[in-house]
Amino acid sequence: MIQKKTIPTLIVLGSGGHTTEMFRLLSGTDMNVYKPRYYTIASTDKMSKKKMDEFEQNTLEDMNVSFINRSRHVGQSYFSSVFTTLWAFFTVIPLVYRIKPKLILVNGPGTCIPIVIATLLLSIFFLIDRPKIVFVESICRVESLSLTGKILQYLPVHILVQWPQLSKLYPKTQYIGRLV
């Protein structure tokens, strides 16, 4: 019997609608290919952990979860978020190095920024192979990219949008139609 090649995948979950959209996206994938799955969840986000447990209830042996520091809390000033983002960045470096993902899936929470930057830096220094990083912009972003999307457009990240007008406004994005 020929075994399918698997892809170690790091999935960043965000609070609220970001987690719902991520699981809608994942429900259309072959979970036997994208494994092991490494979920990262902000340490204060209990709802995403619950949704992950429900989604992964039959495949617990193929997944792992890590809790990470938030880059920015709701209502936190942009100035102070620079420091919390730096702290989050330094705490995720060992996580990314240990996992060595081949694919990183993100969809909007600011929590993904330190992970993406840590991954790119580790690959620049040849400590890990550079994975494919895919950012799927939220379906609710119709007229402009989110702050995360605006930041990631300057990095080597595949940015997928669900509205055609966004790909016209932001040439580094790719329109893929409605996913979630």
VOGU-3710 file (C-alpha; in Angstrom, 3 decimals, decimal comma):
1> miqkktiptl> 0,000/0,000/0,000  1,375/3,413/-0,963  1,244/5,940/1,844  0,391/9,545/0,975  3,007/12,181/1,649  2,020/14,253/4,652  2,587/17,956/5,243  3,344/19,159/8,791  1,009/22,129/9,127  1,006/24,982/11,621
11> ivlgsgghtt> -2,428/26,575/12,014  -2,869/29,852/13,862  -6,267/30,240/15,494  -7,652/33,625/16,473  -10,555/34,525/18,618  -14,158/34,674/17,431  -14,853/34,656/13,727  -11,251/33,924/12,749  -11,454/30,477/14,345  -14,834/29,746/12,753
21> emfrllsgtd> -13,511/30,710/9,319  -10,347/28,625/9,797  -12,336/25,490/10,618  -14,620/26,078/7,632  -11,501/26,277/5,505  -10,009/23,144/7,070  -13,237/21,166/6,692  -12,653/21,140/2,943  -9,140/19,674/3,157  -7,816/16,117/3,281
31> mnvykpryyt> -6,796/15,807/6,925  -4,754/12,706/6,076  -2,407/14,905/4,035  -2,143/17,907/6,361  -0,690/16,232/9,395  0,525/16,461/11,935  -1,415/19,632/12,600  0,068/22,051/15,107  -2,428/24,571/16,387  -1,380/27,784/18,093
41> iastdkmskk> -3,909/29,622/20,200  -3,560/32,790/22,252  -3,256/31,895/25,924  -6,385/33,908/26,769  -8,549/32,325/24,049  -10,534/29,479/25,597  -13,247/29,385/22,901  -10,798/28,518/20,092  -9,473/25,608/22,157  -13,025/24,323/22,598
51> kmdefeqntl> -13,761/24,637/18,859  -10,483/22,897/18,025  -11,319/20,006/20,352  -14,710/19,617/18,649  -13,187/19,761/15,166  -10,385/17,318/15,965  -12,379/14,919/18,151  -11,635/11,889/15,944  -8,039/12,717/15,016  -6,323/13,636/18,265
61> edmnvsfinr> -3,248/11,555/17,450  -2,489/13,749/14,421  -2,554/17,117/16,177  -0,944/19,176/18,885  -1,782/22,514/20,471  0,408/25,272/21,886  -0,711/28,370/23,714  1,166/31,543/22,853  1,204/35,162/23,985  -1,096/37,596/22,224
71> srhvgqsyfs> 0,508/40,265/20,077  -2,201/42,739/20,925  -5,169/42,604/23,247  -8,519/44,068/22,258  -8,447/47,782/23,019  -4,677/47,854/23,560  -2,892/50,894/22,127  -0,779/50,425/19,024  2,241/51,858/20,855  2,160/49,307/23,675
81> svfttlwaff> 1,349/46,514/21,216  4,845/46,949/19,753  6,248/45,596/23,026  3,738/42,763/23,418  4,349/41,763/19,796  8,107/41,666/20,403  7,555/39,529/23,491  5,295/37,184/21,520  7,914/37,003/18,749  10,685/35,858/21,095
91> tviplvyrik> 8,438/33,267/22,723  7,384/31,635/19,426  10,890/31,181/17,989  11,497/27,890/19,886  8,016/26,673/18,940  8,523/27,226/15,206  12,034/25,738/15,377  10,706/22,598/17,101  7,766/22,127/14,723  9,558/22,944/11,447
101> pklilvngpg> 6,272/23,258/9,533  6,055/22,818/5,779  2,831/24,852/5,626  1,542/27,674/7,813  -2,130/28,641/7,567  -3,231/31,978/8,974  -6,377/34,004/8,493  -6,193/37,290/10,220  -5,466/37,369/13,905  -2,503/39,552/14,812
111> tcipiviatl> -1,178/36,582/16,752  0,132/35,229/13,462  2,550/38,120/12,816  5,241/36,962/15,284  4,931/33,395/14,002  5,349/34,448/10,377  8,330/36,688/11,139  9,997/34,064/13,360  9,534/31,483/10,614  11,038/33,710/7,956
121> llsifflidr> 14,019/34,623/10,137  14,682/30,989/11,054  14,623/30,100/7,369  16,909/33,009/6,426  19,480/31,641/8,888  18,995/28,114/7,461  17,721/26,750/10,760  14,549/25,478/9,097  13,397/25,086/5,500  11,111/27,931/4,496
131> pkivfvesic> 7,539/26,682/4,563  4,750/27,910/2,362  2,872/30,569/4,320  -0,743/31,122/3,299  -2,841/33,982/4,625  -6,561/33,806/3,850  -8,184/37,199/4,350  -11,524/37,148/6,120  -14,690/37,053/4,026  -15,838/40,211/5,814
141> rveslsltgk> -12,914/42,212/4,362  -14,631/43,580/1,253  -13,051/46,994/0,679  -9,592/46,753/2,254  -7,184/44,292/3,786  -7,072/43,867/7,531  -4,091/45,288/9,406  -2,566/41,800/9,376  -3,051/41,548/5,610  -1,530/44,977/5,092
151> ilqylpvhil> 1,558/43,941/7,081  1,921/40,520/5,462  1,742/41,899/1,905  5,349/43,068/2,358  6,555/39,577/3,277  6,913/36,423/1,158  3,419/35,184/2,017  0,651/33,951/-0,298  -2,276/36,277/0,397  -5,635/34,943/-0,727
161> vqwpqlskly> -8,673/37,214/-0,850  -12,318/36,317/-1,244  -13,478/39,447/-3,070  -12,267/40,350/-6,599  -11,977/44,076/-5,876  -9,326/43,390/-3,215  -6,998/41,755/-5,731  -7,340/44,856/-7,899  -6,514/47,174/-4,985  -3,682/44,993/-3,656
171> pktqyigrlv> -1,712/43,451/-6,559  0,236/41,030/-4,321  -2,984/39,237/-3,419  -4,722/36,445/-5,277  -8,490/36,273/-5,673  -9,723/32,748/-5,013  -13,457/33,237/-4,635  -15,484/32,557/-1,547  -13,883/29,887/0,619  -15,662/30,178/3,913
//
